[in-house]
Amino acid sequence: MHRTHTCGELTAAHIGQEVTLSGWVANRRDHGGIIFIDLRDRYGITQMVFDPQDNESAWKVADTFRSEYVVKLTGKVRHRPDGQTNPALVTGEIEIITLNAEILAESKTPPFEISDHTTANEEIRFKHRYLDIRRTKVLENIKFRAIMNHFTRNWFTTQGFTEVQTPIFTVSSPEGARDFLIPSRLHNGKFYALPQAPQQYKQLLMVGGIDKYFQIAPCFRDEDPRADRHSCEFYQIDCEMSFVEQEDIFQVAESFVKDLIAGVSPEKHIRENKIYRFTHKEAKNLYGSDKPDVRFDLHFEDFTEDFRNSGFSVFQGAVATGGVVKAMKLENVAMSRSEIDAITTVAQANGAKGLAYIIYEAEGPRSPILKFFSEAEMKALEEKLQPKAGDMIFFGAGEYALVTKVLGAVRVALRDKYNLADKSELAFAWVTDFPMFERKDDGTLDFEHNPFSMPHGGATAFDNPEPTEIHGMQYDLACNGYEVLSGSIRNHDLKALVKAFEMVGKGEEEVKDKFGAMYNAFQFGVPPHGGFAFGFDRLLMILKDEDNIREVYAFPKSGKAEDVMMNAPSVIDDADLKVLGIEVRDEV
Amino acid sequence: MHRTHTCGELTAAHIGQEVTLSGWVANRRDHGGIIFIDLRDRYGITQMVFDPQDNESAWKVADTFRSEYVVKLTGKVRHRPDGQTNPALVTGEIEIITLNAEILAESKTPPFEISDHTTANEEIRFKHRYLDIRRTKVLENIKFRAIMNHFTRNWFTTQGFTEVQTPIFTVSSPEGARDFLIPSRLHNGKFYALPQAPQQYKQLLMVGGIDKYFQIAPCFRDEDPRADRHSCEFYQIDCEMSFVEQEDIFQVAESFVKDLIAGVSPEKHIRENKIYRFTHKEAKNLYGSDKPDVRFDLHFEDFTEDFRNSGFSVFQGAVATGGVVKAMKLENVAMSRSEIDAITTVAQANGAKGLAYIIYEAEGPRSPILKFFSEAEMKALEEKLQPKAGDMIFFGAGEYALVTKVLGAVRVALRDKYNLADKSELAFAWVTDFPMFERKDDGTLDFEHNPFSMPHGGATAFDNPEPTEIHGMQYDLACNGYEVLSGSIRNHDLKALVKAFEMVGKGEEEVKDKFGAMYNAFQFGVPPHGGFAFGFDRLLMILKDEDNIREVYAFPKSGKAEDVMMNAPSVIDDADLKVLGIEVRDEV
């Protein structure tokens, strides 16, 4: 037997018992010829004492211990001497006077310190992830992920949802991101694709009458990695329901996030304990984002009409060419010249020529552009924004999409610079009524979002002569500036679905060809249905205050989509590729 | 709102209430101008009545209903007329007199009857799986899978195991079956591989100190499909523990299966409520299988010594050339000539020249070979097998591996022919002590099983001068003739692991090269550890009495590894392959 107890459970109640513990040598101290070892396992730390007076042979073995050795120790539990107890540890009242010591495995010196204070870079940590996992912070993320998985599955099961594992080997789909492909050995020249999401399968389950489906689904998209997007694989809390309307779905998602946070992250709170709602248009108008961070205000006011005839040619010109003028007020800051320059750089990086501003000082407003403003324009600013001494106003003028993008980016940069958001707070906001179509530069239409969504107004909405004004029953849920959920009420009317594809220049044949299973299925009694998918990892990242999504995986891919521990991807022998009917291309 | 209740919940307690139900038209009957519809959803069936006297407009809509239309019906709950109640249904006491009817979606005539009595073949069913799922039997399998998933995760979580989702994109590994590969877009010329099992990752988790890990893990092997092996993807209940011995692991696995069956399949029982144990050698000797079906006896007795000097040259010759003679007794059958021929065909298909037998009749034994047997030989048979009138004895003679294989196959064929096994019974048997090595025809050694297993006797066992006598601490669990679990205590001693690879002609460089992460990790304090993996789908198949594993997936692949509903795998445009740095090979 390797142990009678773990390293995290012995207390004063065990004093006098003989116990055996196994674990890692985390720390060693020598005091007056006595050796003290902190023995660590995932449950905790226990102080082991080796006194040559008591047991010389155990002491001799312990004297050979080095950091991260795996050892098995038998001894008697005793009270720590007065003044040496550690109330921060469960085991802080006791220590073990060791009678027998055995080395189960030695260890070389680790390439970095097994400590939350390690300064090792990501590559070294990921290459030796099996050591990185021994650090409390990483272990806690792994444990939290398990808890969140468990909570999520229990929640949906309790609510009557049926978990279905949909196929991981499926067919390539023309919509969305790029697919990962798998060459087929049995069918040379053909390829499976990994699912970007179980979208078609879950809709087919609704046709099959499953009624309420969920799955924590692995999803695969061949996209370049980002801080909030893990490469290769990620997980979705995927959900679909029949015979529901949008409001029913909102209720399920809202109940889930509220229960989840109360259940697994009680140290966090939901701002005002409510889920805000904005239409896509409102979110863009107010925050310049379809995933606004509403932990702080800093919203935009519109001044287009106020500056239509302005003496400031930049604003006047913007309005004259169909653009807008917007502004937002940052309260109570004193920005230096260089800070203003830094923020201006953010605006420029997002396509603006510059960033107009006004500083309100005790002596009154100050700005290089003030001289162009009329009294009425100043009054409009004061009425809508009510600036006080110490505040600043930032402007955006030009094409609507550009202005909202620029001010949206400036808003986020100001948040980070001035800590405008409370880190313990979670601000959830529905963003609804996404436009179904966008007009491309060449004047033709394309789907803005999910082609399978039902428009507001139902199937007849597609008769609208201005298609960009058709809004889908599609919605995202934003949290602290991240998109954490996306979903829609699906278009279950096959004729209307074909119409939607025709509007972007594709026809019934295309639907039949590319979405054959859905096309067939929708002819055999399809119920009204809708659903959503939460980004599991992204939600986890937010709940654990991680800035990089890679930290929430047990074995993450690097920023270059590599597994640096396993050396994936790797070169494969041509003989093995031959069996699969493929070869590596020569050309560059 | 699409419904106030589901089709499975209204009872006499609801009489008088106005309700709205939505569902599928499962059945329509007309009696004296009144229309009766069975409205179906996944929760049940409710009888809807349309009486033109009561509400003509609803009746008129209902008159257009056809099978599998999706409809929304509002009406009043009332008691069924006397004599028309159906105690088999939850809703059997009531019916709804319908006041409003709406068609939500029409349906073409389904290509097969939505009924458990359908005679549709697998291809038609799988092509229209969204319809197949509406059949109770398929729905029940999907629901059962969800229940089993849920039970399993709860069980392991309650027992202190941490769920970890290991990567699905990993590196190709040289051991085991063929890997599925994924060409990398970011690293042209390189490939990810899908994991055949999370074997290396779970061992690395143990090095990382996770202590007790589990996962219902998707696994991927490019093998040809079989009745008990789904193509492309399948699931394992994967588990690993540190600081354990083989017996600790057996306790966990045994508790799990006992609790699982009591929890999800209470109609089944475990034979003698115990888990049998056989060494690999015993299982081969007694049943000719490393996954014996022990729901019935029909074991082999050895007669090698008894026939060493036999007058029957076939037996004598087999023993003289180092082979064996084995026999088993089938009780109380009367096999016809053609039945004996059929069983002989089984023996021949497994490599035997024929199948020797004796029939014990009331008048005494009868067989073409009796004339060659001595009195002592007949006595040996009677002593060991104690045949009675009505029994039969079957013989195998020749090389050990062939005899056990042939008699093992005959034993299974006899089980199927004579229903020797109780279908409600589950007979679990550990098969332990697998040989570590096998000798190939050219005299060199190869791994028989998992190279990462610890041998019995520990690392020094590799010093045994006869390597085929080294037995691993590796074990399978058989149930009703299927292998449902495989596992081992791992070899955590890096030097011994290298030694094992050297014995099969591979060296330290090979271990370093092919299993680099393990090679590195095992130098930094690796705990003793071991584990197992249950075949989730195979266990489910057994619990649901399915003969084909395809039936336990929501969306199965066909026997040709195709998704006939989605048309996977499919041809991909060369432009998309170019991005991935590959092309389809021209040569055949």
Interface residues (C-beta under 8 A of the other chain):
Chain A: M1 H2 R3 T6 S22 W24 R40 D41 R42 Y43 E68 Y69 V70 L104 A105 E106 S107 K108 P110 H128 R129 Y130 L131 D132 I133 R134 L139 I142 K143 R145 A146 N149 H150 R153 N154 T157 T162 E163 V164 Q165 T166 P167 I168 F169 T170 V171 S172 R178 F180 L181 I182 P183 S184 R185 L186 H187 N188 G189 K190 F191 Y192 A193 L194 Q200 Y201 L204 L205 V207 G208 G209 I210 D211 P218 F220 D222 D224 S231 C232 E233 Y235 F243 V244 E245 H492 D493 G516 A517 N520 A521 F522 Q523 F524 G525 V526 P527 P528 Y553 A554 F555 K557 K560 A561 E562 D563 M565 M566 N567 A568 P569 S570 V571 I572 D576 L577 K578 V579 L580 G581 I582 E583 V584 R585
Chain B: M1 H2 R3 T6 S22 W24 R40 D41 R42 Y43 E68 Y69 V70 L104 A105 E106 S107 K108 P110 H128 R129 Y130 L131 D132 I133 R134 L139 I142 K143 R145 A146 N149 H150 R153 N154 T157 T162 E163 V164 Q165 T166 P167 I168 F169 T170 V171 S172 R178 F180 L181 I182 P183 S184 R185 L186 H187 N188 G189 K190 F191 Y192 A193 L194 Q200 Y201 L204 L205 V207 G208 G209 I210 D211 P218 F220 D222 D224 S231 C232 E233 Y235 F243 V244 E245 H492 D493 G516 A517 N520 A521 F522 Q523 F524 G525 V526 P527 P528 Y553 A554 F555 K557 K560 A561 E562 D563 M565 M566 N567 A568 P569 S570 V571 I572 D576 L577 K578 V579 L580 G581 I582 E583 V584 R585
